[in-house]
């Protein structure tokens, strides 16, 4: 009986010896693994926060102001469509310019602009650091502002080109606003279509 128990304990000692060595090595490496993992996590969080600030800057200074103007314009469009349905649809008028006419003391009609998205686009170009803005939007905004300079060129269809660029800006602003809000993890936002069905 004693011989049997001795024979059983010898293999147990042999098996447990390598596992102790492995456990001891893991314990020795644990602080290093923790340090490396913590360092990598810190670098990841730093890059993530830096990217978030970059995206937030683009959202606040470029897409945000333009999106707000589109919301105002769509609100106007909703009420103007009731008045003259065909004239103010997006396909026919991607940007709406709204003015009012007043009689002056000399009985002349004086028209003043109440709303003009062009002014907001000029303001965004002037006040934002467009070096950080997406290049496709910068190209569209600059091309749109340059249109007036070349509107009288021969064989240049100004209205068609203006209409095309306005639609592209509109699409870019809506998509960019949504994209950058998702990038900074703001998933709850109101779209133009949701806004119109309040």
Helices and strands as residue ranges (DSSP letters): H 2-58, I 59-63, H 64-83, G 86-88, E 97-103, E 109-116, H 117-127, H 135-146, G 147-150, H 158-183, H 192-196
